[in-house]
Amino acid sequence: MQDAAPPTRASRTRTVFAVAFSILLALSFGAPAAKAAELSSAIAYLYSSVSIYPPSATSMTVCYGFVCRRREILEFTAADRSALTQIMAAGRASAAAERAAVQKAVVWFDRRMGPILGTNKRVAKADFRYFDDKHNYDCWDTTRNTTSLLLVLREWGLLKHHAIGDPKYRGNTLVLQTPHNTAVLIDRTTKVEWVVDLWPRGYLQTPDVMTVQKWVTED
């Protein structure tokens, strides 16, 4: 996608302040920025870079409109938690089963927010060229939203086989590979990194789950 680009030296330098930013928000405004100190600088920067709070056990900011220009707070209900708990219970047996459950959890999120945001009209691989920001996510939005959902699942104790990794970036104009980024899971046993990438898929389609090693070679 055209919006995304690998982090520059300046942007990497700014990540040093990301965790402190999240903590400052929580201390200053009483925000529900759960366990900000447990976020890596790269994950914390996903939120500080667009001036939103990290997710908590009870809510998350949903970004849309390309680079979080539009946003909505998802307050998790008891029914939401029950549905996600049931989805993730099917993945307790193995890491592969948990990744399949995460895919279903992301589809649940897409369905949950689609009618509220208007993203039930969204298309695969949307970016500014579609001139329809109010109905779409770009890859920055899907990276933030998926990472937030994963953090909530972790907060609820629903991730058994995976930790949450830093977002990954790809892009090589020399081989016509457009810049793109994604959320990441890390297998606790093998340490293999797996992407959870919703951006290449349309509404209610299963997000891509593949190794980072394979993902960085995709178009």
PyMOL commands that set and color helices and strands:
alter all, ss='L'
color gray80, all
select helices_A, chain A and resi 9-29+36-38+41-48+78-89+95-117+119-121+128-130+133-135+139-155+173-175+212-215
alter helices_A, ss='H'
color red, helices_A
select strands_A, chain A and resi 59-64+70-75+162-172+177-187+193-197+208-211
alter strands_A, ss='S'
color yellow, strands_A
deselect
rebuild
show_as cartoon
